[in-house]
């Protein structure tokens, strides 16, 4: 079945959107490429509709950005959203998708929550993940 080209949003169209926070533009592109029908990073990381497999995909995607990002800001964003992927899976699916220690996760979550560039929706889910870690 051939898709109607009007149903496909090309990267140039993503770049032209004016309501995207420039800090998150790269993350949104990566998420839209990795997860079909996703509207962007914040939505994917905080939605109850995001499957466990999609959270694993997000984790891999942001891990790659964390290690291979062109700029330090890209790598920092990758690290923050890598942690948010783990937090989202823990809160929404009650599954820990990493082998990292609770102490290490707690530190990463706390750093993310202190980052003024992080949207409140992501901070909220990360705080919920911190609470879950403390009760385990």
N, C-alpha and C positions, 0 to 999 in steps of 0.2 A: 504494500500500500504506500503510495507516495503522499508525503505530507504537503499540505498547502503551505507555500512559503510565507504566507501572512501569519501562520501559527508559530513561526520560528523567530526568536528574538536574537539578532546578530550582535556580536560584541560591540560594533560601532553604535548600535542603538543603546546598549547599556551605558556606554560612555557619554552619550548625549543626555541621559536622564539628569534632571536638575535637582531632584529630591534626595539623591544619594549623598550621604556623608562621605567626603573624599577619603577620609581615613579608612572607611569600610569598602570603598569601591573595589579594590583588589579582592577582598574576601567575598564580596557578592559575586564577582565574576567566577571565582573558583567554585563556589557553591552551586551556582547556576549550571556550570559545566559538569559538576559531579553528581548532582541530584536533579532528576527530571521534575519539572513542575515547581521547583523551589523559587520563591520570590527573592531570597537573599539570605545572608548569613544569620542575622538576628532571628528571623522567622524559623529557619531550619534548626537552630540551636535551642530554641525555646518552645517549639510546637509539640503538642502531644501527638500530632500526626506523623512526626519524624520517627521512622522505624529504627530498631536497634542496629540493623545492618547499615542504615543511612548514617547513624551516629558513628559507626566504625569507619565508614567512608570519609566522613568529615574529619575524624581524628587523623586518618592517614593523609588527607589533603593538607590539613593545617600543620602536621608534623613535617611534611615536605616543605611547606612555606617557612617553617621555623628553621630548618636546616639549610635551605637553598635560596631563601629570599635574597633579592638583589641588594636591598638596602637594610640597614639596621632596623629601621621602622617596620619593614616588611617582616623581618625575623621576629621582632617583638610582637607584632600582631599575630603571627603564626603561633607563637608560644602561648599567648593569651587564649586564642580560639581553640588551640589543641586542648588546653585545660577545660575550656567551656564545653567542648565535645564530650569529654569524660564526665563532667558535671551533669550535662543534659541526659546522658544515658543513665546515670545513677538516679537522678530525680524522676525521670519520666518512665523508665523501664526497670528501675530497681536492680540494675546490673552494673558492675564495675568492669569497664572495658580496658583495663590496664593492669599491669603487674607492679606498678609503682607503689611504694609504701603509703600508708595513710598520712604519715607525717610529711612526706614529700608533697603529696597532693594538697594537704592542708596549706602548706606554704605557697604553692602555686595558686591556689584559690584565693588566699589572702592578698597576694600581689595583684591578682586580677581585679579584685574588689577595690583596691586602692588606686587603680588606673583611671584618671579622669576622662579618658577617651572611650571607656567602655560604656555602652548603652545600659540603662537601668534594667531592662529586661534580662540582659545577660547577668548582670550583678545579682539580680534576684534569684535566678536559678542556681548560680554558684553558691550563694549563701545557703540555699536549701540543701545543696550537696554537702556543704560543710556540716550542717546540722545532722545529716544522715551519717556522715563519717563518725561524728562524735557519739552517735548512739550504737554503732556497730562494735 
